[in-house]
Amino acid sequence: MLKKYSFLTLLLALVLVIAACSSDNTNGDDKDDGGKDSGKKETVDLLMGTGSQGGTYFPLGAEMANVWNKNIESVNVTSTESGASVENLAKISNGEFDLGMTVNLPAYNALNGEGDFKGKKVENFAFIGHIYPEVLQIITRESTGVETIADLKGKRIAIGPPGSGTQTATKAVLAAYGINDGDYDAYQEGFGDAKSKLQDGTIDASFGLLGLPDAGIDELQASVGDVKFLEVKGDELKTVEESSGYTGYTIKAGSYEWLKEDADVVSAYAVLVANTDTVDDELAYQLAKVMLEKASENTHAQAAHMTKENALSGLGDLPLHPGAEKYYKEIGILD
């Protein structure tokens, strides 16, 4: 009888142990899952305005998005084609874009309500980082007979897409040479379309704020063999610098294998700005950090300019996003 009770007691104890273990495991599983779920960040979707296909912004922006998406947890950046600088800033202003690539000078205008933004300041954006130097590359073909910018009066000119930094810079340069709206046939083209029109003779010249060197210009030269640069120099250069903020820049011979002589033009900076209504400090910190520290993962040639030395080029009087500011202080390029 005693043996029977001992056996039942042992069996009951075993059942209780198994139940307790099962309960612990169940509770443990729930805790782990709950902890995992509660700690998992909700994915943040960001839309970034770039530029037109055929220009530098469009492919470079796609690469930037890829690098961010690979290196920042719970972030999904989508790059999209746009009219570039002015349009990107305008769409940040109305909440359509979270990020935008822009020439620094239109960004100054947006901040101050000048130029294309006269009477409509954009105040909900801030600087994240420098992208690359923008060089206004003005090209024609020997077959057009155009020798200087002054010769473009009455000609067919690709001046850049509406809302682009290219168009703003183009008009500043043409005005310095006494050529104003109505004095030429304007083609509001991205560089991809402009390149095709130069190739088939539909237009006489094209202006493009592009990275240096630009693959599209190389492709055009390979097709036609008579591409040449038009220069901005002398008093006209001074006028452009004073009226627009663009500065003189020399495209050195050899920048393109076929370029045998220096060409004097103007330049500014491409920068990344963020919508301060939708990009918080922590996210801005990560965007700036990854953009700089993972630039080697970006396969576009212009990513080589995303360096610690260049990181604040183009900032000027633009507001610096507090998140980006924190990062730049951490790496010692801001006090």
N, C-alpha and C positions, 0 to 999 in steps of 0.2 A: 504493500500500500504506500509505504514511504517512497519507494522507488517510483511508483506511478506519479505521486505528487511532485517529486523532484524532476521527473521528465516533463511534466506539464509546466512546471515553473520555468524550466530551461527553455521550453518551446515558446512560452509567452514572452520571456525576456528577448529571445531572438527576433520575434515578430516586432517587438517594440523598437529594437535596434534598427531593423530594416526600415521600419516606418520613419524613424527619426532621420536616418540617412537619406531616405527618399525625400523627406520634407526639406532637409538641408540642401540637397541637390537642387530641388525645385526652386527653393528660395534663392539659392545662389545663382541659378540660371536666370531667374527673373531679375535679380539685382544686376547681373552682368549686362543683360540685354537693356535693362532700364538705364544703366549707366552709360552704355554705348549710345543708346538713342538720345539721351538727354545731352550727351557731350558732342554729338555730331552736329556740325554747323549746317544750317540751311544754305543751299547753293544760292549764291548771288549772281544774277545775270547782269552783265554790263554790255552796252552797245557803244562801240567806238566809231566815230566818223573818220574816214581816211581821205581819199581823193579819187580822182578819175582813173579808170584803167588806162595803162600806158604811161602813167606818171610814176613817181617814186613812192608816194604815200600808200597807194593801194596794196602793192605786194609787201612793202615793209610793215605796214599795219597788220597784215595777216600773220606775218612771222612773229610780231610782237605779241599778238593775241595767243598764238600757239605756245610761246614761251611762258606767258603768265598762266595759262590753263594747265600746263604741265607742272608748274612749280608752286602754285598757290592753291591750298586746299579750299574746296567748296566755292570756287570762282569760275564762272564761265563767261569769258570775254568774246564777243562776236564783233568782227570788224566789218564795216560796210562801205560800199562806194558812196562818194558824195562829191559836192562841188569844192571840197577842201576847206581852207581856213575860215572864210567868212561864214559859209554855211554851217560848218561844224560849231562855231561859236554861237551862231544864232539858234541852232538846235539844242545846244546845251542850255541856252537861256530859256527856251520854252519847255525844257524837260524831255525832249526826244532822245538826246544823246547823254550818256554818262561820261564818256571820254571823247577827246577830239585832238587830232593832229592839226597844228596851225603854225604858220609863220609868226614869229614873235611880234612883228609890227602890227598886223591886224588885231592881235590880241591886245596891244596897247590901245589901239583905237576903240576896241570894244569896251575896255575898262573905262575909258575917258569919254565915251559917247561922241567920237569923232570919225571922220572918214565915212566908211560904209555904215557906221553905227551912229551917225550924227543924230542926236536927240533920243537915242535908245541905248543907254548904257547896259552892258552885261556885267552883273555883279556877283553872279553865283558860280564863278569858276576860279580855279587856282592852279598854279604851276606844279607839275609833278616832276618833270625832268627834261633835259636837252636830248634831242634826237640826232640831228646832224646839221651841218652848215648847208643852207639853201643857196644855190648859185643860179642867178638869172641867166640862162643860156639862150642867146638870140641867134638863130641860125637861118641861113638862106642857102641857095645853091648858086654856083657860078653861072648857070644857064639863065638865071633871072636877070642878070645885069645889075642887081642891087649891090652897091659898094659900101654904103654907110646907112645908118639909121635914118638920116635925113632923106635918103632916097625912097623911104617907105611911104611917103605921102602919095595918096592915090592908089596904093597897092593893096593886095589881099593879104591880111595878116591874121594868124591865129593868136588870139590874145589871152587864152586860158578860159576855163569854164566860168560861168557866172558864180559869184561868191567865192572865188579863189584868190589866194595871195598873188598868184601869177598875174591875174588880171589887174589887180591894184598896182603891182610893180610895173607892169607893161605900160599902163596909162601914165604913170609918173615919168617913165623914161621917154615915151613918145612926146609928152607935153614939154619936156626939157628941150626937145628938138623942134618945138613949134608945131607939133602934129597933134591935133585934138580930135575928139569924137566927131565923126562925119567927114574927116579928111582921108579916110581909108575905109576899105571894106573889112569889117570885123567878123572873124569867125570865132565863136565862143566854144573852142574845142579843147578837150583834154589832149595831152601830148600824143597819145596813141593815134587818135584820129588825125591830128595835125601832121604827124609823121607821114601817114598815108597820103594826105593831100599834097604835101611837099613832094613826095615821090612821084605822084602822077601829074604834078604841075597845076593843081587846082588853086593853090595858094603860093605866095611869093616868099613868106617868112613866117617863122614861128617863135614865140616867146615861151619859155618854160622855166619855172623855179624847180630845179631838179638837183638830185645828188650828182656828185662828180666822181668818176665819169658816169654817164648815163648810157645804159645798154641800148636804149631806143635810138639814140643819136649814132651809136656805133653801127646799129643795124641799118639805119638810113644810109650812112656812108658806104657800107658794104654793098648796098643795092644800087646807088646812083654814082658814087665816086667823086662828087663835086660839092660836098657840104662845106660851108665856111661860116665862121662866127662873125657877127657884127659887134662892134665894140662901143662901150660907153666911156668917154674920157673927156678931159679938159673941162671947160666951163659947164658943159652939159652934166658931167659927173657931179660937179659941185652943186648944181641946181637940184639934181636928184637927191643927193645926200641931205641938203637943207630942207627940201620939201617933203621927203618921205621917210627919212631915217635909214634907208638902205645905204650901205657903205661900199666903197670901191673894193674890188676883188680881182686878182689876176689868175686867169686859167693858164697854168704853165704849159709851155710846149711839152708834148709827151704825155699830158694828162689823158689824151687819146693817142693811140699809136700813130695816127695819121696827122695829128696836129703838129705842125712844124714851127709855129711861132706863138708867143704869148698872146692872149686875148684879154683885154681889160673890160670887166663887166661890173655888176653889183651883186651884193649878197646880203643875206640875213640868216636867221636860225629857224630851223624846224623844232618845235617844242611840243610836249604833251601836256594838255590841261585836263582837269577833271571837274565835273559838276559837283559843287560842294553840297548840294541838296541830296545827292544820292551816293556819294563816295565818302565814307566816314574816315576818321583818322587812321584806324588800324589798317583798313584796306589801302589807303593812300600810301602808308608806310610800306606795305608789301609790294605794291605796284612799283614804287621807286626802287626798292631794294632788288627785286627780281630783274627789273629792266636793266639795272647797272651790273649786278653781280652775275647774271646769267646771259649777258650779251653774247658770249661765245657760242651759245646754243642757237642764236638767231642767224639763219643762213644768208640773210640779205647783206650785201656788201656795206651798206651805210650803217649797219649795226656796229661797225668798227669804231664809230665816233661816240658810242655810248660808253664813255670812260669817266673815271673819277675826276680827271682833269677838266673834262668838258661839262660835267653834270649840271652846272648852273649857268652855262652859256645861254644867253637869251632871256634870262630871268628879268634883268633890269628892274623896272618898277612894278612888275606883275606881283600879285599876291602869291605867296608860297603856301601850299597846302600844309597845315600843321603836321599831318602825318608824314609827309615828305620831309618837312623841316626836321622832325625828330630823327629821321634816318640820316640826313646829311650832317647833323650834329654828332651823331654816333660815330660816323666814319671820319670826322675831323675836318670837313670842308666848310663848316659853319661854326661860328663861335656860340 
